[in-house]
Amino acid sequence: MAKLKGAKKAAFLKRMAAGRKKANTVKKSAPKKRKTTTTKRKSTTLKRVLPRRKTMAVKRRTRIARRSKSVGRGIGSSLKTGVIGEVVKGIGAGSLVSLVMSRVAPNSSLTPIAATGAAFLTGGIVGGAANLILTGGLGQLGTMFGGGASMPQEEFGV
């Protein structure tokens, strides 16, 4: 091999030094252990017994039992649902508020309005209207504004 001189020799020595450094800096490590893979076992399908079909007699019996249950439920549940339920809620709330107002502020002119407002809040329009009709209609609310009290009633005698 020919002798290297100058820049070529310097480049060669630089490459050699770099190669030596890399060889020294590499750390040896123990071989990595791999986890063993578990093979999945074949799943078997369970044989299930089909449910027996109900005979006509059994179907008829359950139908009769269901009908008798719904009839027995009748009155209580019908008062809670639908239009009748709203009427009941409105009347109940109106009477409750008027009772409380008569205890807190007896002979108050706000009692009819508070009762009607409570009926409208709980029973909606249907409940409020039912409460108004039951307690004497719109004439009762008019007395608060002086409609009924200021006008004298005429009496006709025979």
C-alpha positions in Angstrom: 0.0 0.0 0.0 1.3 3.4 -0.9 2.2 5.8 1.8 -0.3 8.6 2.3 0.8 12.2 2.7 -0.8 15.5 3.5 -4.5 15.9 3.4 -5.2 12.4 2.4 -3.3 11.0 5.4 -5.2 13.3 7.7 -8.6 12.2 6.3 -7.6 8.6 6.6 -6.5 9.0 10.2 -9.8 10.8 10.9 -11.8 8.0 9.5 -9.9 5.4 11.4 -10.3 7.3 14.7 -14.0 7.6 14.1 -14.3 3.9 13.4 -12.5 3.1 16.6 -14.7 5.4 18.7 -17.9 3.7 17.4 -16.5 0.3 18.2 -15.8 1.3 21.8 -19.1 3.1 22.5 -21.4 0.2 21.5 -22.7 -1.4 24.6 -23.4 -5.1 24.7 -26.8 -6.1 26.1 -28.4 -9.4 26.9 -30.7 -10.9 24.3 -34.3 -9.7 24.6 -36.8 -12.2 25.8 -40.1 -12.5 24.0 -43.4 -13.3 25.5 -44.8 -16.6 24.6 -48.0 -16.4 22.7 -51.0 -18.4 23.9 -53.0 -20.1 21.3 -56.8 -19.5 21.5 -58.8 -22.6 22.0 -61.8 -23.2 19.7 -65.0 -22.1 21.3 -67.9 -24.5 21.2 -71.4 -23.3 20.8 -73.8 -24.1 23.6 -76.9 -26.1 22.6 -79.8 -24.4 24.1 -83.2 -25.9 24.6 -85.9 -24.0 22.6 -88.7 -22.6 24.8 -91.9 -24.5 24.5 -94.8 -22.9 22.7 -97.7 -21.9 24.8 -101.0 -23.7 24.1 -104.2 -21.8 23.3 -105.5 -22.5 26.8 -102.5 -20.9 28.4 -102.7 -17.9 26.1 -106.4 -17.5 26.9 -105.7 -17.6 30.6 -103.0 -14.9 30.5 -105.2 -12.7 28.3 -108.1 -12.9 30.9 -105.6 -12.3 33.8 -104.2 -9.2 32.0 -107.7 -7.8 31.3 -108.8 -8.3 34.9 -105.6 -6.5 36.1 -106.3 -3.5 33.9 -109.9 -3.3 35.1 -108.9 -3.5 38.7 -106.4 -0.6 38.1 -109.1 1.5 36.4 -110.4 4.2 38.7 -107.1 5.2 40.5 -105.0 5.4 37.4 -107.7 7.2 35.3 -107.7 10.1 37.8 -104.0 10.6 37.4 -103.6 10.6 33.6 -105.1 12.5 30.7 -107.6 15.4 30.9 -109.2 14.1 34.1 -105.8 14.0 35.7 -105.2 17.7 34.8 -108.6 18.6 36.1 -108.0 16.8 39.4 -104.5 18.4 39.8 -105.9 21.9 39.1 -108.8 21.6 41.5 -106.5 20.1 44.2 -103.9 22.8 43.9 -106.5 25.6 43.8 -108.3 24.4 46.9 -105.0 23.9 48.8 -103.7 27.4 48.0 -107.1 28.9 49.0 -107.0 27.0 52.3 -103.4 28.2 53.0 -104.4 31.8 52.1 -107.4 31.7 54.4 -105.1 30.7 57.3 -102.3 33.2 56.5 -104.4 36.2 55.3 -108.1 35.7 56.0 -110.5 37.7 53.9 -107.7 38.6 51.4 -108.7 39.8 48.0 -105.7 38.0 46.5 -107.0 34.5 47.5 -109.0 33.8 44.3 -106.2 34.9 42.0 -103.6 32.9 43.9 -105.8 29.8 43.8 -106.5 30.1 40.1 -102.8 30.7 39.4 -101.8 27.6 41.3 -104.5 25.6 39.4 -103.1 26.9 36.1 -99.5 26.1 37.1 -100.2 22.5 38.1 -103.1 21.4 35.9 -102.4 23.6 32.8 -105.2 25.4 31.0 -107.7 22.5 31.7 -106.9 22.4 35.4 -107.2 26.2 35.7 -110.5 26.3 33.9 -111.9 23.5 36.0 -110.9 25.3 39.2 -112.5 28.6 37.9 -115.8 26.9 37.0 -115.8 25.0 40.3 -115.2 28.1 42.5 -117.7 30.3 40.9 -116.4 31.3 37.5 -114.9 34.7 36.4 -117.4 36.6 38.5 -115.4 35.6 41.6 -112.3 37.2 40.1 -114.2 40.3 39.2 -115.1 41.0 42.8 -111.4 41.8 43.5 -111.5 44.7 41.0 -114.7 46.1 42.6 -117.1 44.7 40.0 -119.5 42.8 42.2 -119.2 44.7 45.6 -120.0 48.2 44.3 -123.1 47.4 42.3 -126.2 47.1 44.4 -128.6 44.2 43.7 -132.1 45.0 42.7 -134.9 43.1 44.4 -138.3 42.5 42.8 -141.2 42.1 45.2 -144.6 40.8 44.4 
